[in-house]
């Protein structure tokens, strides 16, 4: 009788996990249970991962996964050193086996479309300098991010995303539920010291650009969930990389590319200003989130995902060996897991400091979970 009762308890526990009604974590998304099927939702506030059919992204070289694989041979002097490995992007990548938010969604909806794949030479857009015809739609798909991009470039990126989304044959533009991840602000921080002379990168202007692009999405894209991802303090990269042989890309020289890659970080006095701007950008994102919360409809909603990531807690291998500035593959994987784990929590529970954890588990959503817009 005892063994029979134990078997019944075990079966009940297994049933809970198989139907997705019990929260759990796993080392990989493959270890998470399936969600119980249900009627398709009609409101953005009722979305689960299996409801998302289209993923897209706006951003900069981080969202484009620039240099994610690091130095791939014996020397940095190769074309691959200036590649974007878009299929590995934490917020937009869709390479098979990659640890990314789109692939987490794909676990629950194998037909999701829009994630970027593969790699190619970097696409550049920096303020007014955005050469035409750079996008490679067969690889970029709906990852509209541009290396060197700033908030002022988001409208340019959104034009590509909308036009491509409308004409991809596998997408029903009017009826498919879409998630668009937006993260930008690192290059804005790195150039913000010019605000002493030309005030173009101040938080208020960052907010104007971001608000305008969210409003355009609201007006132009039906059935969409916008995920605003916060900024982090770029200056913390230097506490991780200073004196690290790992960063000697031109060995035996001890020159680090990141010492010239972020102009305003050249002076330690400007790094404080960069951090202040990052805080200001995040205040603007919270303001925008609250504004569009009041404008939420059945087919449009905005969520805010703070990226309060303590970069100083990273191992140096969390950054690319090309420049010790951009995230490495492991860096992208950590960010993907960290942000995914907050998507089902209200904003008030999200804004906690995120420190590096090599053993970070993936949250397994339950059938009762929804992407939180609160």
C-alpha positions as a Markdown table, in Angstrom:
| # | Residue | x | y | z |
|---|---|---|---|---|
| 1 | Unk | 0.0 | 0.0 | 0.0 |
| 2 | Unk | 2.9 | 2.4 | 0.9 |
| 3 | Unk | 4.5 | 1.8 | -2.5 |
| 4 | Unk | 1.2 | 2.4 | -4.2 |
| 5 | Unk | 0.6 | 5.7 | -2.4 |
| 6 | Unk | 4.2 | 6.8 | -3.3 |
| 7 | Unk | 3.5 | 6.0 | -6.9 |
| 8 | Unk | 0.3 | 8.0 | -6.9 |
| 9 | Unk | 2.1 | 11.0 | -5.3 |
| 10 | Unk | 4.9 | 10.8 | -7.9 |
| 11 | Unk | 2.4 | 10.6 | -10.7 |
| 12 | Unk | 0.6 | 13.6 | -9.4 |
| 13 | Unk | 3.8 | 15.6 | -9.2 |
| 14 | Unk | 4.8 | 14.6 | -12.7 |
| 15 | Unk | 1.3 | 15.6 | -13.9 |
| 16 | Unk | 1.7 | 19.1 | -12.4 |
| 17 | Unk | 5.0 | 19.6 | -14.3 |
| 18 | Unk | 3.7 | 18.2 | -17.6 |
| 19 | Unk | 0.7 | 20.5 | -17.6 |
| 20 | Unk | 2.8 | 23.5 | -16.7 |
| 21 | Unk | 0.9 | 24.5 | -13.6 |
| 22 | Unk | 3.9 | 24.3 | -11.2 |
| 23 | Unk | 6.7 | 26.9 | -11.5 |
| 24 | Unk | 10.2 | 25.5 | -11.8 |
| 25 | Unk | 13.6 | 26.3 | -13.1 |
| 26 | Unk | 16.0 | 24.4 | -15.3 |
| 27 | Unk | 19.6 | 24.6 | -16.5 |
| 28 | Unk | 18.3 | 25.0 | -20.0 |
| 29 | Unk | 15.0 | 25.9 | -21.5 |
| 30 | Unk | 14.8 | 22.4 | -23.0 |
| 31 | Unk | 14.3 | 21.1 | -19.5 |
| 32 | Unk | 11.2 | 23.1 | -18.9 |
| 33 | Unk | 7.8 | 21.5 | -19.2 |
| 34 | Unk | 5.3 | 22.3 | -22.0 |
| 35 | Unk | 2.4 | 24.7 | -21.4 |
| 36 | Unk | -1.1 | 23.4 | -21.5 |
| 37 | Unk | -2.9 | 24.3 | -24.7 |
| 38 | Unk | -5.7 | 27.0 | -24.6 |
| 39 | Unk | -7.8 | 29.3 | -26.7 |
| 40 | Unk | -5.8 | 31.9 | -28.5 |
| 41 | Unk | -5.7 | 35.2 | -26.5 |
| 42 | Unk | -7.4 | 38.4 | -27.7 |
| 43 | Unk | -5.7 | 40.8 | -25.3 |
| 44 | Unk | -2.0 | 41.9 | -25.0 |
| 45 | Unk | -2.4 | 41.5 | -21.2 |
| 46 | Unk | -3.1 | 37.8 | -21.7 |
| 47 | Unk | 0.0 | 36.8 | -23.6 |
| 48 | Unk | 2.2 | 33.7 | -22.8 |
| 49 | Unk | 5.4 | 32.7 | -24.6 |
| 50 | Unk | 3.4 | 30.2 | -26.9 |
| 51 | Unk | 1.3 | 33.1 | -28.2 |
| 52 | Unk | 4.2 | 35.1 | -29.7 |
| 53 | Unk | 4.5 | 34.3 | -33.4 |
| 54 | Unk | 6.9 | 37.2 | -34.3 |
| 55 | Unk | 10.0 | 38.6 | -32.6 |
| 56 | Unk | 11.9 | 41.7 | -33.6 |
| 57 | Unk | 14.5 | 44.0 | -32.1 |
| 58 | Unk | 15.9 | 47.5 | -32.2 |
| 59 | Unk | 19.3 | 48.4 | -30.7 |
| 60 | Unk | 23.0 | 48.8 | -31.1 |
| 61 | Unk | 26.0 | 46.6 | -31.5 |
| 62 | Unk | 25.1 | 44.6 | -28.3 |
| 63 | Unk | 21.7 | 43.6 | -29.8 |
| 64 | Unk | 23.6 | 42.9 | -33.0 |
| 65 | Unk | 26.0 | 40.6 | -31.1 |
| 66 | Unk | 29.1 | 42.4 | -32.4 |
| 67 | Unk | 32.3 | 40.4 | -31.8 |
| 68 | Unk | 30.5 | 37.9 | -29.6 |
| 69 | Unk | 32.7 | 34.9 | -30.6 |
| 70 | Unk | 35.9 | 36.9 | -29.8 |
| 71 | Unk | 39.2 | 36.2 | -31.6 |
| 72 | Unk | 38.4 | 33.1 | -33.7 |
| 73 | Unk | 42.0 | 32.3 | -34.8 |
| 74 | Unk | 45.6 | 33.0 | -33.9 |
| 75 | Unk | 45.3 | 36.7 | -34.6 |
| 76 | Unk | 42.8 | 39.6 | -34.4 |
| 77 | Unk | 43.6 | 40.6 | -37.9 |
| 78 | Unk | 40.8 | 38.7 | -39.6 |
| 79 | Unk | 37.5 | 39.8 | -41.1 |
| 80 | Unk | 35.6 | 37.9 | -38.3 |
| 81 | Unk | 36.9 | 40.3 | -35.7 |
| 82 | Unk | 34.5 | 42.9 | -37.1 |
| 83 | Unk | 31.6 | 40.5 | -37.5 |
| 84 | Unk | 28.2 | 40.7 | -35.9 |
| 85 | Unk | 27.1 | 37.2 | -34.7 |
| 86 | Unk | 23.4 | 38.1 | -34.9 |
| 87 | Unk | 22.2 | 34.5 | -34.4 |
| 88 | Unk | 23.7 | 34.6 | -30.9 |
| 89 | Unk | 22.1 | 38.0 | -29.8 |
| 90 | Unk | 20.5 | 37.7 | -26.4 |
| 91 | Unk | 17.4 | 39.6 | -27.5 |
| 92 | Unk | 17.1 | 38.7 | -31.1 |
| 93 | Unk | 19.2 | 35.7 | -32.0 |
| 94 | Unk | 17.8 | 32.5 | -33.5 |
| 95 | Unk | 20.7 | 30.2 | -34.2 |
| 96 | Unk | 20.0 | 26.6 | -33.3 |
| 97 | Unk | 21.0 | 25.9 | -29.7 |
| 98 | Unk | 21.7 | 29.6 | -28.9 |
| 99 | Unk | 20.7 | 30.8 | -25.5 |
| 100 | Unk | 18.5 | 33.7 | -26.5 |
| 101 | Unk | 15.1 | 35.1 | -25.6 |
| 102 | Unk | 13.7 | 34.3 | -29.1 |
| 103 | Unk | 14.8 | 30.7 | -28.7 |
| 104 | Unk | 13.2 | 30.5 | -25.2 |
| 105 | Unk | 10.0 | 31.6 | -26.9 |
| 106 | Unk | 10.6 | 29.0 | -29.6 |
| 107 | Unk | 10.5 | 26.3 | -27.0 |
| 108 | Unk | 6.8 | 27.1 | -26.6 |
| 109 | Unk | 6.0 | 28.0 | -30.2 |
| 110 | Unk | 8.2 | 26.3 | -32.7 |
| 111 | Unk | 6.8 | 28.5 | -35.5 |
| 112 | Unk | 8.0 | 31.8 | -34.1 |
| 113 | Unk | 9.5 | 34.0 | -36.8 |
| 114 | Unk | 11.8 | 37.0 | -37.0 |
| 115 | Unk | 14.9 | 36.0 | -35.1 |
| 116 | Unk | 18.3 | 36.8 | -36.7 |
| 117 | Unk | 20.6 | 34.1 | -37.8 |
| 118 | Unk | 24.3 | 33.6 | -38.7 |
| 119 | Unk | 26.9 | 36.3 | -38.9 |
| 120 | Unk | 28.2 | 39.0 | -41.2 |
| 121 | Unk | 30.4 | 42.1 | -41.3 |
| 122 | Unk | 29.2 | 44.8 | -39.0 |
| 123 | Unk | 26.5 | 47.2 | -40.1 |
| 124 | Unk | 27.1 | 50.7 | -38.9 |
| 125 | Unk | 24.8 | 53.6 | -38.1 |
| 126 | Unk | 26.2 | 56.4 | -35.9 |
| 127 | Unk | 24.1 | 59.5 | -35.5 |
| 128 | Unk | 23.7 | 61.1 | -38.9 |
| 129 | Unk | 26.1 | 58.6 | -40.5 |
| 130 | Unk | 23.9 | 55.7 | -41.6 |
| 131 | Unk | 24.9 | 54.4 | -45.0 |
| 132 | Unk | 22.0 | 52.9 | -47.0 |
| 133 | Unk | 21.6 | 49.3 | -48.2 |
| 134 | Unk | 23.5 | 47.7 | -45.2 |
| 135 | Unk | 20.8 | 45.4 | -44.0 |
| 136 | Unk | 20.9 | 41.7 | -44.9 |
| 137 | Unk | 17.3 | 40.6 | -44.5 |
| 138 | Unk | 18.0 | 36.9 | -45.0 |
| 139 | Unk | 20.2 | 37.0 | -41.9 |
| 140 | Unk | 19.1 | 40.0 | -40.0 |
| 141 | Unk | 15.4 | 39.1 | -40.4 |
| 142 | Unk | 13.7 | 41.4 | -37.9 |
| 143 | Unk | 16.8 | 42.3 | -35.8 |
| 144 | Unk | 17.1 | 45.9 | -37.0 |
| 145 | Unk | 19.9 | 46.8 | -34.6 |
| 146 | Unk | 22.9 | 48.7 | -36.0 |
| 147 | Unk | 26.4 | 48.7 | -34.5 |
| 148 | Unk | 27.2 | 52.2 | -33.1 |
| 149 | Unk | 23.5 | 53.0 | -33.1 |
| 150 | Unk | 22.2 | 55.6 | -30.6 |
| 151 | Unk | 18.7 | 56.5 | -29.5 |
| 152 | Unk | 18.5 | 59.1 | -32.3 |
| 153 | Unk | 18.8 | 56.2 | -34.8 |
| 154 | Unk | 15.9 | 54.2 | -33.6 |
| 155 | Unk | 13.4 | 55.6 | -36.1 |
| 156 | Unk | 15.8 | 54.6 | -39.0 |
| 157 | Unk | 15.9 | 51.1 | -37.6 |
| 158 | Unk | 12.1 | 50.9 | -37.1 |
| 159 | Unk | 11.6 | 51.7 | -40.8 |
| 160 | Unk | 13.5 | 48.6 | -41.7 |
| 161 | Unk | 11.7 | 46.5 | -39.2 |
| 162 | Unk | 8.2 | 47.6 | -40.3 |
| 163 | Unk | 8.9 | 47.2 | -44.0 |
| 164 | Unk | 10.5 | 43.8 | -43.5 |
| 165 | Unk | 7.8 | 42.5 | -41.2 |
| 166 | Unk | 5.1 | 43.4 | -43.7 |
| 167 | Unk | 6.6 | 41.5 | -46.5 |
| 168 | Unk | 8.0 | 38.3 | -44.8 |
| 169 | Unk | 5.8 | 35.6 | -46.4 |
| 170 | Unk | 5.6 | 33.6 | -43.1 |
| 171 | Unk | 4.2 | 36.5 | -41.1 |
| 172 | Unk | 0.6 | 37.6 | -40.9 |
| 173 | Unk | 1.2 | 41.2 | -40.2 |
| 174 | Unk | -2.3 | 42.1 | -39.0 |
| 175 | Unk | -3.1 | 39.0 | -36.9 |
| 176 | Unk | 0.1 | 37.5 | -35.4 |
| 177 | Unk | 1.2 | 38.5 | -31.9 |
| 178 | Unk | 4.6 | 40.2 | -31.9 |
| 179 | Unk | 7.2 | 41.0 | -29.3 |
| 180 | Unk | 9.8 | 43.8 | -30.0 |
| 181 | Unk | 12.8 | 44.0 | -27.7 |
| 182 | Unk | 14.4 | 47.5 | -27.6 |
| 183 | Unk | 17.7 | 48.2 | -25.9 |
| 184 | Unk | 19.9 | 51.1 | -26.6 |
| 185 | Unk | 22.0 | 53.7 | -24.8 |
| 186 | Unk | 25.6 | 52.4 | -24.5 |
| 187 | Unk | 26.9 | 54.5 | -27.4 |
| 188 | Unk | 24.9 | 57.5 | -26.1 |
| 189 | Unk | 26.8 | 57.1 | -22.8 |
| 190 | Unk | 30.1 | 56.8 | -24.6 |
| 191 | Unk | 29.6 | 60.1 | -26.5 |
| 192 | Unk | 27.7 | 62.0 | -23.9 |
| 193 | Unk | 30.7 | 64.1 | -22.8 |
| 194 | Unk | 30.1 | 66.2 | -25.9 |
| 195 | Unk | 26.9 | 67.5 | -24.1 |
| 196 | Unk | 29.2 | 70.0 | -22.5 |
| 197 | Unk | 29.4 | 71.7 | -25.9 |
| 198 | Unk | 26.6 | 70.2 | -28.0 |
| 199 | Unk | 23.6 | 69.0 | -25.9 |
| 200 | Unk | 22.3 | 66.1 | -28.1 |
| 201 | Unk | 22.7 | 63.1 | -25.8 |
| 202 | Unk | 21.1 | 64.3 | -22.6 |
| 203 | Unk | 18.5 | 62.0 | -21.0 |
| 204 | Unk | 15.6 | 64.2 | -22.0 |
| 205 | Unk | 16.5 | 63.9 | -25.7 |
| 206 | Unk | 17.1 | 60.1 | -25.3 |
| 207 | Unk | 13.6 | 60.0 | -23.9 |
| 208 | Unk | 12.2 | 62.0 | -26.8 |
| 209 | Unk | 13.7 | 59.6 | -29.3 |
| 210 | Unk | 12.5 | 56.5 | -27.4 |
| 211 | Unk | 9.0 | 57.8 | -26.9 |
| 212 | Unk | 8.7 | 58.7 | -30.6 |
| 213 | Unk | 9.6 | 55.2 | -31.7 |
| 214 | Unk | 7.2 | 53.6 | -29.2 |
| 215 | Unk | 4.4 | 55.9 | -30.4 |
| 216 | Unk | 5.2 | 55.0 | -34.0 |
| 217 | Unk | 5.0 | 51.3 | -33.1 |
| 218 | Unk | 1.7 | 51.9 | -31.4 |
| 219 | Unk | 0.4 | 53.6 | -34.6 |
| 220 | Unk | 1.8 | 51.3 | -37.2 |
| 221 | Unk | 2.1 | 47.7 | -35.8 |
| 222 | Unk | -0.9 | 45.7 | -34.8 |
| 223 | Unk | -1.0 | 43.2 | -32.0 |
| 224 | Unk | 2.3 | 44.1 | -30.4 |
| 225 | Unk | 4.1 | 43.8 | -27.1 |
| 226 | Unk | 7.0 | 46.2 | -26.7 |
| 227 | Unk | 9.7 | 45.2 | -24.3 |
| 228 | Unk | 11.8 | 48.2 | -23.2 |
| 229 | Unk | 15.1 | 47.0 | -21.8 |
| 230 | Unk | 17.0 | 49.4 | -19.6 |
| 231 | Unk | 20.6 | 50.6 | -19.8 |
| 232 | Unk | 23.5 | 49.7 | -17.6 |
| 233 | Unk | 26.7 | 51.5 | -16.6 |
| 234 | Unk | 29.1 | 51.0 | -19.5 |
| 235 | Unk | 31.9 | 52.5 | -17.3 |
| 236 | Unk | 32.0 | 49.3 | -15.2 |
| 237 | Unk | 33.6 | 47.5 | -18.1 |
| 238 | Unk | 36.9 | 49.1 | -17.1 |
| 239 | Unk | 37.0 | 47.7 | -13.6 |
| 240 | Unk | 36.8 | 44.2 | -15.1 |
| 241 | Unk | 39.3 | 44.6 | -17.9 |
| 242 | Unk | 42.1 | 46.9 | -16.6 |
| 243 | Unk | 45.4 | 45.0 | -16.5 |
| 244 | Unk | 43.8 | 41.8 | -18.0 |
| 245 | Unk | 46.1 | 39.9 | -20.3 |
| 246 | Unk | 42.9 | 38.4 | -21.9 |
| 247 | Unk | 42.3 | 41.8 | -23.4 |
| 248 | Unk | 45.7 | 42.1 | -25.1 |
| 249 | Unk | 44.3 | 41.6 | -28.5 |
| 250 | Unk | 47.5 | 42.7 | -30.1 |
| 251 | Unk | 49.7 | 40.5 | -28.0 |
| 252 | Unk | 52.5 | 41.1 | -26.9 |
| 253 | Unk | 51.3 | 44.7 | -26.7 |
| 254 | Unk | 49.2 | 45.5 | -23.7 |
| 255 | Unk | 47.0 | 47.9 | -25.7 |
| 256 | Unk | 43.3 | 47.3 | -25.1 |
| 257 | Unk | 40.8 | 48.3 | -27.8 |
| 258 | Unk | 38.3 | 49.4 | -25.3 |
| 259 | Unk | 40.5 | 52.3 | -24.2 |
| 260 | Unk | 39.6 | 54.1 | -27.5 |
| 261 | Unk | 36.3 | 52.4 | -28.3 |
| 262 | Unk | 34.3 | 54.5 | -25.8 |
| 263 | Unk | 35.6 | 58.1 | -26.2 |
| 264 | Unk | 34.1 | 59.6 | -23.0 |
| 265 | Unk | 35.6 | 56.8 | -20.9 |
| 266 | Unk | 39.2 | 58.0 | -21.7 |
| 267 | Unk | 38.9 | 60.3 | -18.8 |
| 268 | Unk | 37.8 | 58.9 | -15.4 |
| 269 | Unk | 36.1 | 62.2 | -14.6 |
| 270 | Unk | 33.8 | 61.7 | -17.6 |
| 271 | Unk | 32.9 | 58.1 | -16.4 |
| 272 | Unk | 30.9 | 59.6 | -13.6 |
| 273 | Unk | 28.9 | 61.7 | -16.1 |
| 274 | Unk | 28.3 | 58.5 | -18.2 |
| 275 | Unk | 26.8 | 56.8 | -15.1 |
| 276 | Unk | 24.6 | 59.8 | -14.4 |
| 277 | Unk | 23.4 | 59.7 | -18.0 |
| 278 | Unk | 22.6 | 56.0 | -17.8 |
| 279 | Unk | 20.5 | 56.7 | -14.7 |
| 280 | Unk | 18.8 | 59.5 | -16.5 |
| 281 | Unk | 18.1 | 57.2 | -19.5 |
| 282 | Unk | 16.5 | 54.7 | -17.2 |
| 283 | Unk | 14.3 | 57.4 | -15.6 |
| 284 | Unk | 13.1 | 58.3 | -19.0 |
| 285 | Unk | 12.3 | 54.7 | -19.8 |
| 286 | Unk | 10.2 | 54.4 | -16.7 |
| 287 | Unk | 8.4 | 57.6 | -17.6 |
| 288 | Unk | 7.7 | 56.2 | -21.1 |
| 289 | Unk | 6.5 | 52.9 | -19.7 |
| 290 | Unk | 4.1 | 54.7 | -17.4 |
| 291 | Unk | 2.8 | 56.9 | -20.2 |
| 292 | Unk | 2.1 | 54.0 | -22.5 |
| 293 | Unk | 0.6 | 52.0 | -19.7 |
| 294 | Unk | -2.2 | 54.5 | -19.7 |
| 295 | Unk | -2.5 | 54.0 | -23.5 |
| 296 | Unk | -2.6 | 50.2 | -23.4 |
| 297 | Unk | -5.2 | 48.6 | -25.6 |
| 298 | Unk | -6.2 | 45.0 | -26.3 |
| 299 | Unk | -3.7 | 45.0 | -29.1 |
| 300 | Unk | -0.8 | 47.2 | -27.8 |
| 301 | Unk | 1.2 | 47.1 | -24.6 |
| 302 | Unk | 4.6 | 48.0 | -23.2 |
| 303 | Unk | 6.6 | 46.3 | -20.5 |
| 304 | Unk | 9.8 | 47.6 | -18.9 |
| 305 | Unk | 12.7 | 45.2 | -18.2 |
| 306 | Unk | 15.4 | 47.0 | -16.1 |
| 307 | Unk | 18.9 | 45.9 | -17.0 |
| 308 | Unk | 20.4 | 46.7 | -13.6 |
| 309 | Unk | 23.4 | 44.5 | -14.5 |
| 310 | Unk | 26.5 | 44.8 | -12.3 |
| 311 | Unk | 29.1 | 44.6 | -15.1 |
| 312 | Unk | 31.9 | 44.8 | -12.5 |
| 313 | Unk | 30.8 | 41.3 | -11.3 |
| 314 | Unk | 31.5 | 39.8 | -14.7 |
| 315 | Unk | 34.5 | 37.5 | -15.3 |
| 316 | Unk | 36.6 | 39.0 | -18.0 |
| 317 | Unk | 35.5 | 36.1 | -20.2 |
| 318 | Unk | 32.0 | 37.5 | -20.1 |
| 319 | Unk | 33.3 | 40.1 | -22.6 |
| 320 | Unk | 34.6 | 39.6 | -26.1 |
| 321 | Unk | 38.4 | 38.9 | -26.5 |
| 322 | Unk | 38.3 | 41.2 | -29.5 |
| 323 | Unk | 37.7 | 44.4 | -27.6 |
| 324 | Unk | 36.9 | 43.5 | -24.0 |
| 325 | Unk | 33.8 | 45.8 | -24.4 |
| 326 | Unk | 31.0 | 43.9 | -26.0 |
| 327 | Unk | 29.5 | 40.8 | -24.4 |
| 328 | Unk | 31.0 | 37.4 | -25.4 |
| 329 | Unk | 28.8 | 34.4 | -26.1 |
| 330 | Unk | 28.6 | 33.6 | -22.4 |
| 331 | Unk | 27.8 | 37.2 | -21.7 |
| 332 | Unk | 24.9 | 37.1 | -24.1 |
| 333 | Unk | 23.7 | 33.8 | -22.6 |
| 334 | Unk | 23.8 | 35.3 | -19.1 |
| 335 | Unk | 21.9 | 38.4 | -20.1 |
| 336 | Unk | 19.3 | 36.3 | -22.0 |
| 337 | Unk | 18.6 | 34.2 | -18.9 |
| 338 | Unk | 18.6 | 37.2 | -16.5 |
| 339 | Unk | 16.1 | 39.2 | -18.5 |
| 340 | Unk | 13.9 | 36.1 | -19.4 |
| 341 | Unk | 13.6 | 35.4 | -15.7 |
| 342 | Unk | 12.0 | 38.8 | -15.0 |
| 343 | Unk | 9.5 | 38.9 | -17.9 |
| 344 | Unk | 6.7 | 37.3 | -15.9 |
| 345 | Unk | 7.2 | 39.6 | -12.9 |
| 346 | Unk | 5.7 | 43.1 | -12.3 |
| 347 | Unk | 8.0 | 46.0 | -12.7 |
| 348 | Unk | 8.2 | 46.5 | -8.9 |
| 349 | Unk | 9.8 | 43.1 | -8.5 |
| 350 | Unk | 12.2 | 43.5 | -11.4 |
| 351 | Unk | 14.5 | 46.3 | -10.5 |
| 352 | Unk | 17.1 | 44.4 | -8.5 |
| 353 | Unk | 20.8 | 44.3 | -9.0 |
| 354 | Unk | 21.9 | 41.4 | -11.3 |
| 355 | Unk | 25.3 | 39.9 | -10.5 |
| 356 | Unk | 27.1 | 37.3 | -12.6 |
| 357 | Unk | 26.1 | 33.8 | -11.9 |
| 358 | Unk | 27.7 | 31.0 | -14.0 |
| 359 | Unk | 25.0 | 28.6 | -12.8 |
| 360 | Unk | 22.0 | 30.8 | -13.4 |
| 361 | Unk | 18.9 | 28.7 | -14.0 |
| 362 | Unk | 16.2 | 29.5 | -16.5 |
| 363 | Unk | 12.7 | 30.2 | -15.3 |
| 364 | Unk | 10.1 | 27.8 | -16.6 |
| 365 | Unk | 6.8 | 29.6 | -17.0 |
| 366 | Unk | 3.6 | 28.0 | -15.9 |
| 367 | Unk | 0.3 | 27.9 | -17.8 |
| 368 | Unk | -0.9 | 30.6 | -15.4 |
| 369 | Unk | 2.0 | 33.0 | -16.2 |
| 370 | Unk | 1.7 | 36.0 | -18.5 |
| 371 | Unk | 4.2 | 38.5 | -19.7 |
| 372 | Unk | 3.8 | 41.2 | -17.1 |
| 373 | Unk | 2.8 | 44.6 | -18.2 |
| 374 | Unk | 2.3 | 45.9 | -14.6 |
